[in-house]
Amino acid sequence: MSSSKDYADFVVEQMENAGVITCKKMFGEYAIYSGNKVVALLCDNQLFVKPTPGGKAFIGDVKEAPPYPGAKMSYLIEDKIDDREWIGQLIRITASELPEPKPKKKKTKRGTE
């Protein structure tokens, strides 16, 4: 089962006090961005936040789970999504600790010299 657009919109709205939050659909699921950093994934209408030391300290008793089979463990957020202040703070902390994405390589045209 993939995540619904309505649920993705709801989660982004809940995080609105964390800055510029957007989501992009990927393979039937959604990546949640804070600025240009992927901070979370929505899979099967569940929120998985990327793990960081500050995020773990903020959450306290974290529940870890992979967002999809074979994925790295993330923090599964279940009952705090309705708390805008809490989820916004978690996303701000997470974004501040994640590295900037690597610049994309420019594509070169084949057959040109």
Sequence and secondary structure as in RCSB ss.txt:
>XXXX:A:sequence
MSSSKDYADFVVEQMENAGVITCKKMFGEYAIYSGNKVVALLCDNQLFVKPTPGGKAFIGDVKEAPPYPGAKMSY
LIEDKIDDREWIGQLIRITASELPEPKPKKKKTKRGTE
>XXXX:A:secstr
    HHHHHHHHHHTGGGSSEEEEEETTEEEEEETTEEEEEEETTEEEE   HHHHHHHSS  EE SSTT   EE
EE S TT HHHHHHHHHHHHHHS           TT  
